[in-house]
Amino acid sequence: MARLIALIFACALALEVFVFNINYFTTAGLNTIDLKNKIDLHEGKDEVFRLTAVDHEVEFSNLNTRVSNIMVDFDPNQPAQLLTLKIQFTDDAHETYFDSTEYTEGVPLVEVSTMSDQSKYINLNTTGVVNNLKISLVGEDVSYPVRLNTIYLNAHHPFDLNIVRFLITLGVISLFCLFRPSSFLYRLRMKDNPAASRIGVVAAVMIECALCAAFLFYGANMVGVATSSYNYGEWDGASLVNTFEVGGDNAQQYAELARAIADGQLYLEEEPPEWLQEMDNPYDKGARDEAQKETGEEYLFDVAFYEGHYYVYFGIIPVLLFYLPFYLLTGTAFPTAIGVLIACLLFLCGASALLDRFARHHFERVTLGVYLLVQIAFVSGCGMLYLLKFPTFYSLPIACGLMFSVWGLYFWMCGREARRRCLFFALGSLCMALVAGCRPQLLLLSLLAFPLFWRPYITKRRILTKAGMREFAALVLPYVLVAAFIMGYNHLRFGSFTDFGANYNLTVNDMTQRGWVLGRIAPALFAYFLQPPDTVGVFPFLQPVEFASTYMGQTIKEATFGGIFCCYPVLWVIFFARPLLSLRNAQRSTGTITGVISVLLFSGVAIAVVDAEMAGILQRYYADFSFMFFAAVVLLVFIANENIDEAPILRGGSPLRAVKGEKRLVRPNARSLLTKTMIVLVALGVVYSALLCFTPETGWYSDIYPWAYHDLIEMVQFWT
């Protein structure tokens, strides 16, 4: 083991030194030329050139030298910004400057960060001797003047030992070694080795939690927490940690609702403008915008407006969990991103515990390797990472709803075999019922109660016994209590027990007239499930997919990045559900897992349709239904793993059902094939999820701090 660890460390270090720093070695023997004396720009007293809105181009003639790279030395003592350069040159293959044409592409634009030394080095692919060179600063969002020290030709690229890149490489190689087909993980059965397998599960969960937290805090502009060294521009200068508002006025809805509840009311304290209250149809965005222009008075966006007051139509449970207690204790707003992180980490732990429960108590042959493969696929593909990328109050109800769902299912599964069933059933039902106060559409997961409890309580008539009645009451009573609370909350606000207020939302379309339209379903299902991802040849490779539809009406859509069945090939296991479930049913006549998988698949499709009809097509909504499909895949993989070494004897090319006492054909290569296939499918999904995490989007770190985000690009694109 020590030798393997040393070998992994040596490989990671060798890659960092000799591969990722290839430019250091290839430029070591170059003859560097300083062009400072040839720069024709205004030079200040500090001997620093200034590019301005009028004069932002430098050109060098009669160079007559081979050029491998240029180094544009922007002065670091200026406001940080990301600059776009257009580089043109003439060489032995081009007597004039060339650009893109109908059949060719010119030199691509290149981005340089004034705060990133690595980005200032630009490799050029020239032919022979370069004669003329022109460098222009382009773009509309440049903050002039830009300070330039000098420009070098054939500069020596500095050696850059990047610790983050080294650790990532170390982690990737370690994962490759751990999950290689011959790994001991695939021989360590969880049921036969409870202590060792639990250590592996806990270690994996701890690492995943740490990575999730690190990713959330990487997007500093959306976190809302400041210290002397983190978001220090918002630090109050005295506290160890202080909070601050992020995301604009409408992003403070939960915090404002907490203040309102503390003051004894359910509507927000901010008064809507008089013109909004006098409108015939305040839910028409075009009419609202015109009225706002005329009066100059702004209104709150994306809140419910009803009878002269603003309301929050998002579920109230996150307010009661986080915002109200925090406000009562500190008098300040709870940082939403921290709530999203807590919910996502609890979801991760709950999902891992639920999968562990299935692996140990309902299957005999699940190994630690198989468990970790499906657990990693589940965690990376269920949409939680995207909620962490945008940890806003839009993401919080989804994260909380999924958190309660997995823990509810876990307690239900524990209660089925526990002595104190009532306690576990009550905890499970309470969690499942609280989903209604977070993300109501996720209540469809409560349908899992039917396959889980129908046979013992209805078929076997346990419900007619005293113990069964108590257990059934424990299952139902939490739903009744939570439903009474939420229905009362709805009635106090909107005069209806079932109206959550979403139709009164001041959003981009009139929700009161949206209705349910059949034509919206097909484009949404294609986008959510079957849309191939759109890729380019530069990091992070993914970009928003193009949306096209024959639906001749308004479609609500934000940037999305492909359907789950195209982006996560491990979900293709679902297409083999029928033969796998037939095999399971031949071995166990209960049909519980068949019912569970059927409910999961039905719920996933139904929630996707509900989201499309009620709101639209948005990337964060993938978290609403992806969970169901990945959970179904986990069970199907466990079934396949359970039977892979004991496939029925084949007669005439068709598999036969197992017959008691019948010998089975052992296929020594089948398990290896399953393992290798799962490794590839899971790895593809993980890579997609990782790239999606760092894809530039409006409002994210890459948009707010593009000059800092460029360091990440330089770390990955080490060859440029």
N, C-alpha and C positions, 0 to 999 in steps of 0.2 A: 504493500500500500504506500509506504514511504517513497519507494522508487517511482511509483506511478504519479504521486503528487509532485515529485521533483521534475519528472518528465513533462507534466502538464505546465508547470511553472516555466520550465526552460523553453517550451514551444511558444507560449504566450510572449515571453520576453524576446525570443528570436523574431517573432512576427513584428513586434513593436519596433525593434531596433533596425532590422534589415529590410522589412517589407513596407511598413507604414512610414518609414523615413527614407524611402527610396530616393526622393528628391535631394536629400542631403548628400548621398553618395554620387548621384549623377551630375551634380553641379559643383562638386568639390574641385575639379580641375579647370573650371571655366575662368576666362580672363574678364573680370568685371570692368565695366565702363560706366563712369559717372557722367550723366548728361546735363548736370546742373548748369554748366556754362552755355548750353545751347537752348535753355528754356527761355522763351520769349513771353514772360508774364510779369505783371507788376510785382516788385519785390519790396517788402517793407523794411523798416530799420532793423528788424530782428532776423533779416536774411531768409525769410520764409516767403515763398511765392503764394499768391492768392488767386484762386479761380473764382470768377464772378458770373453773374447771370448773363453778362454781355460777353465776357472773355473766359470761356471755359474749355478751351481746346489748346493742345500743344502739338506741334508737328516738327519732326526732325528729318532733314534731307541729307542725301549723300553720305549715309552711314557706311555703306560698303563693307559690311561685316556680317558674320553669321550670328544669328540671335536665337538662343535657346529659351530664354525667358526674360521678362521684365519685372522690375520691382518698383511699384509706385509708392513712394514713401510719403504718405500723408502724415502731417504733424499730429501726434496723439493729444497735444494740448489744445483741443478744440471740442465743441459739442459732438458727442458720439452720433454717428449716423451711418447708414448703409448707402453707398454710392454705386451707381451703375456706370460702367465704362464701356465705350465703343472703341475697339481697337482695329485699326486698318494698317496694312503694310503692302509694300511692293517687294518682290523677290525675283528669283530667276524664272519663276513660272508665271509671274504677273507683273507687267510693266506699269499697270495702273492699279489704283485701289479697287478692290472688288467687294461687292455686296451680294445679298441673296437675289436670286433670279427665279424664273419659273421652274428651272431644272436643277438649281444648285442652292446651297446654303452658304452664306458668308460667315465670317468670324462671329461667333455668338457673343452677345453682350455678357459681360462679366461683372459680378458684384464684389465690391471691396468694402470691408468695414474699417472705419478709421481707428477702431479700437482692437482690431485683430491683426497681429503681425503676420500670421500665416496667410491670410487672404490677400496680402499685398504682393505676394509672389505669384506671378501668372506665367505658366508655361505656354509657349507659342510653337505651333507646328508650321514652320516656314520651309521653303524650298531653296536651298543654296544660300546665297548672300542677300541680305536685306538692304535695300537702298533707302527707302523712305518709310517713315513710321508716324502714324497720327493717332493720338489718344484724345477722345472727347468725353466730357462728362455729360450724360444725358439723363432725362427724367424730369418730372414736374415737381417732385416733392423734395428738391434739394434745398438745404438751408445754406445759402451763400453768405459770406465768402467761405470757400474751402481752402484750408491752409495746406500747402504742399512743400515738403522739404527738397526733394529731388526725385529723379527717376534713374534707375540703374538698368543696364543691359547685362545679361549673363550673370546675374547675381548669385552668390552662394546661398543656397537655401539653408536656414539654420536647422540644427538637430532639435527635434521636439519630442521629448519623452512624455507622452500624454498618459497620465495615471488613469484617467477615466477610461480611455480606450483600452489600456492594458488590462484593467479589471474586467471590462466587458469581454475582451478576447479570452481572458482566463475563465470567465464564466461559461462562455460558449463552448470552449474545449472541454471543460469539466462536464457540461451537460452531454456532449457527444460521447464522452467516455462512460458516463453513468448509464446512458440509455442505449448504448450500442447493443445489438442483438444478443451478444454473448454475455451481457452484464449479469451479475449475481442478482440484480433486482428482479429478474424474470424467473428466478428460482426460489425467491423468498415469499412463500404463501402467507397471506395476512392472517388467515384463521389459525394456521399452525404455528406462526411466530408472532404472537400479539405484541410482545414488548419491543422487538426490533422494528417491526413494521410501524408501530405507533411513533417511535423515534423518527423514522423516515418521514411520516406524514406531518408531524409537528415541525420538523426542520424545514420541509418544503413550504408549509403555510407561513412560517416566520419569515422566510426569504421573500416570498411573494408579498407579504404585508409590507416589508421594508421597501421593496421595489415600488409598490403602489404609492406609499407615502412619499418616497423620493420623487416620483413622477409628478405628483400633485404639487409639491413644493417647488418643483422646477418651473412651473407656470406661475411665477411670483405675482404677476399682475392681477391674478384672480383669487388670491388666497385671503387677503384682508387681515393679515397678521403681520406685525412689524416688531423688530428688535433692533438692537444697535448694529447688527451685522446683516439683517435680512429685511428687505423693504425699508431700509433705513431712512429713506426720504419721507416716510410716514410715521417714523418713530417719534414718540412724544418727548424723548430725551430724559425721561425719569424712570418709567416703568421697565420691568424686566421684559414684559411682553404687553403690547397694546393692540387693540383692534381698530380697524378703520373701514369705511364703506367703499365697496367696489361695485362696478357694474352700472352705475347711474341710478336715477330716482326710482324707476320701476323695479329695480332689482332689490329694493328694500321692503318689499311687500310683507314678508314674514316678520321682519323686525318691527314694522309699523303695526302689524296686527297684534304682536305681543304687547306693544305699548297700549293699544286700544283696549285689549282684554284687561290689562292691569288697571285701566281707567274705568272698566265696567261697561264696555260697549263692544259690538262685534263688527262695526264698520270702521274704516280708517279715519283718522282725525282730519286729514287734509280735505278741505271742501272743494268739490268740483266747481269749475268756472260757471258763471250764470248762463253763458251761452250754451253750454253742454246740457244743462237742465231744461233749457227752453227748446231744444231741437225736437223736431217731429220724429226723427230716427237717429238717435245718437250712436247707433252701431254701424253706420255707414262711414267707413274710413275716409272716403273722398270728401264727403260733406263735412266731416270733422276737421279735416286738414284745411279746407277752405275757410271755415269759421275761425279756426285758430289764426290763420293769416290775417283775417280781417280785424280781429280783436287784439291779437298779440298776446293773448292769455293761453298758456299751455295746459294740457290735461295729462293725466297719468295714463300711460299705455299698458295694455295687457292686464288690466284689472277689471273686475266685474263692476258694472255701473247699474244701480237699481234704485229707483225712487229717490234720486237726489243724493245718493251716497256711494262711495267707493267701497267695494268688498274684495276680499281675496278668495278666488274660486278654487285655488289649490288646496289639497287636503290639509286639515288642521293638525293632524297628529305630529308632524315635525315641529310645529310651533310649540305644542305642549311638551315635546321631548327636549327641545334645545332652546328655543328663543325665549319663551316665557320664564323658565327658571333662571336662565342667564341674565335676563333683563332685571328680574326681581333681586338677584344677588349683586349685580354690578351696575345696573342703570345704563348699560350700553348694549349695542346690538351684537348678537351672536354672529361670529364669522361663518357664513354659509359653507364655505369650502371645508371647514373642519367638520361640519355636520355630514357633508357628502363623504368625506374620508372615513369617518366613524362608521357610517352606514355601509360603505363598500367593504371595509375591513371585516365588519361583522357578517356581511353577506359571504365573503370569502371563507371565513371560519365556519359559518353555518353550512355552506355548500359542501365544504370538505368533510365536515362531520356527517352530513347526510349521505354522501357517497361512501364514506367509511362504514356507515351503518349497513348499507346495502351490501358492500363487499364482504363484511365479516359475518353477517347474520342471514344472508339469503343466497350466498354462493359459496362454494367450497374451494374453488381453485384460483381465485383472484390473487395475483401476485402483487407485490409492492410496485413493480415496474409497470404493470398494466394499469393499476390504480393511478399512479402518478401521471401516466400518459393522458388518461381521460380527464384527470383533475386539472392538468395544465391546459388542455384543450378547452375545458369548461370555463375556467377562470379567465383565460385570454380572449375567448370568443363570445362571452355572454353580454358584452356591451358595457361592462363596468369601467373598463379603462377609458372609454370615451366620456363617461360621466365624470371621471377624475380629470380628464383633459379640460372639460368645461364644468367646474364644480359650482354651478349657479343654483339659484332657487328653482330653476326648471328641472335640474337634475336631482335635487334632493328628494322630492316625493317618489320618483322612480326608484332611487337607491333604497329608500326606506321601505317601499312596498316589496321589493325583492328581498330585502333583509328579513322582514317579517315572514315572507313566504317560505324561505328555506328553513328558518328556525321553527316555523309552525309545522312543516312537514317532518322535520327531525323529531320534534316532540311527539307527534302522532305515531311515527314509526317506533320510537322508544316505548310508547304506551301500549302498543300492541302486544309486547312481550314482558311488560313490567308488572310487578306486584301491585304497585300503587298506580293503577291505570288512570284513575280519575284525575290525579294531579297532572300527569303528562298530557292527558287529553284536554284538560282545561287550559294548560299553558299553550298547547298547540293551537287550539281553537281561538284563544285570545290573540295570538300572533296573526293567524289567518284573518280574523275579523278586523284587526287594526289596519289591514291593507286597505279597507274601504276608506279610511281617513287619510290615506297616502296616495294611492293610485287605484281608483275604483275598478278599472278594467281588469286588474290582476286578481280580482275576486273569482274569476273563472277557475283559478287554480284550486279553489275550494271544492270543485267538482271531483277532485281526487279522493275526497272522502267516500264516494260511492264505491270505487273498486277496492279501497282499503278496508272499509268496514261493512260492506253489504253482506259478505259471506258469513262472518261470525255473528252479526247481530240480526240479520234478516233471514238468511238461508238456514242457519243453525238455531235461530230463534233465541239467541242469548238476551235479546232486548226484553223478553218476557220474564227474565229472572230479576231478582232484586238488585244483584250486582250489575247486571246489564242495564237496568233502568238508571242506576246511578251514573254509570259510565256514559250512557247516552245523554243524560242531563249535562254531564261535564263537557260533552262535545257541543251541545246546542246552546247552553246558557250564555257563554261568552259572546256568541253571535247576537243573541237577543239584547244583551246589555250594550254592546258597542253599537248595534243598529239603533237602539233607542236614543243613545247619546247623539249619534250623527244625524239622525232624522230630526231630533229636537233642535240641533244646531242649524240645520237647513231651514226648518220652519221658522225659527226666530229671525233669520235673515231674509228669506224669500217667500215666506208664507206657504211653503210646500215641503212635505217630508222627504221627497225624492229629488228635489231640484238642488244640485250642487252649485249652480250659478255659472256654469261654463258658457251657457247661451248668452249671458249678459256681458261677455268679455269684449272689451274695447281693443280689438286686434285688427289684423289686416283685412278681415272680411266680416260680413254681418252674420254672426253665429245664429241669430234668431231665425235666419232664413236658409241656413246651410242645408239642413235636412239630410236624408239618406238617399244617395243617387247611385244607381247600379253602375253607371259609366265610370265612376271614380275607382272602382275596385280593381279592375284588370291592370291599369298602369301602376297602382300601388303595389299589388302583389308581384308584378315584374320587378319593380325597383327594390322591394324589400327582399325578394328571394332569388331572382334569376338574372339581374343586371350584372354583366361582367364588369370588373373594375377597369378603370382607365389609367394607364401607366405611361410614364415618360422615361427617358434614359438617364436622368440625373436624380440625385437624392433629394427628397425621400421617395421618389419614383411614383407614388400615387398622386392622383389629382381628381377633383370632383368629376363624376360621370355626367355625360350629356343626357338631358331628359327630353324625351319626345313622347307625345301622346295624341291620340285622335279624339280625346274627350274635349268637346267644344264648350268649355266653361272654365271657371277659375280653378286652378290647382294650387294648393298651398304646398310649397316645397322649398326646403333649404338644401344646401350642398350635401350630397351623399356619395358614397365611395364603393358601391357595388352591393349586390345581393348576397345573402349569407351562404347560399348553396354554391355560389361561384367563388366566394372568398375563403370559405372554410370547407375544404373537401372532405374533412372527417365526417361531415353531415351526410355524405353519400351513403353511409352505413344505413341510414333510414330506408333507403330503397330496397334493402334486404330484410326489412322488418318482418314480412310475412313468413318466409321460411324459418327465420330464427325463432319467431314466436310459436310457430307450429312445433318446432323441436322442443321448446320449453313446455308447451302445453301437453306434449306427449309424455313428458317426465313428471309434470305436476298438473293435476286437474283443476287446481283452484282458479287459474286464469287471472290472478291478481295483477301480475306484471303486464299481461296483455291489456287489461283495463287501464292501468296506470299510463302505459305508453299511448294508448288511444286517446285518453283525456289530454295528455300533454300535447300531442300533435293537433288535436282539435282546438285546444285553447290557444296554441301558437298562431294558427291561421286566423282564428276568430279575433284575437286581439289585434293582429296586423290590420284586419279589415276595419275594426272599430277605430283604431288610431287614424287610418286613412280617411274614414268618413267624418269623424269628429274634428280632426285637426289637420291632417295632411301627411306629407312624406318628409320626415326629419331624421337625421342620423341618430339622435339620442333615443328615438322611439325604438330602435333596434333592440335596446335593452329590455323593452317590454315583452318581447316574444322570443328572443334568441335563447333565453334560459330554457324554455320548454323543449326546444329541439335538441339542445346539447344534453339535457337530462335524459331524453329518450335514447340518444346515441350511447350514453354511458351504460344504460341497462342492456341495450342490444350488444354492445361490446362484451359486457360481462357474460351474457348468454353464449356468445360465440366462443369466448375464452373457456367457458365451462365445458364445452362439448368438442373443442377442436381436436383433441387427441382420441376421441371416441366417435368418430363419424360413422354413421350406419353403413353397413355393407352395401355396395352399389351393385344393382342388377339391371342390366340394360341401360346404364347411364343415369338411372333415377334413384335418388336417395330414398330408403325405406325408413319408416318410423321404427323406433326401438321396440323390440319385443323382449319380454322378460326371459332371461336366460340366453338370449341370442348373442353370439360373439360379434365383436365389432372390429372393424379394420383400423389399425393404428397407423397414422400417417406421420412419421417423424418430422417431415419437412413442413407440415401444415402450420404448426405453432410458430415456427421461425418465419414463415411467410406472413402470418397474421401480425407478428411483432414488427417485422420490417415495414409492412404496409402502414401500420398505425404510426410508426415513427415518422414516415414521410408525410402522411396526411396531417398529423398534428404539427409537425415542423412548418409546413406551408402556412397553416392557419396562424401560428405564433408569429411568423415573419410578417404576415399581413397585418396583424394587430399591432405589432411593434412599429411598422411603418406608418400606420394610421395615427398612432400616438403623436408622431412628429411631423405629420403633414401640415404645412402652413394653412391657417384658417383665420378669417376675420375675427378679431377680438382676442385671439390667443397670443401667447408669448411671442410667436414669430411675427405677429402684426404690430404688437406694442413695442417690442425691443428687437427689431430686425437685425440691428448691428450685433447684438449679443447672440441671437439665434444663429448667426452666420458662423460662429465658432463651432457649433455642432456640425454644420455642413463641412467645414474644413477638416474636422476630425474624421469624418467618414470618407470624404472624397480626397484622400491623402495623395492621390496621383496628380491632381491638377496643379 
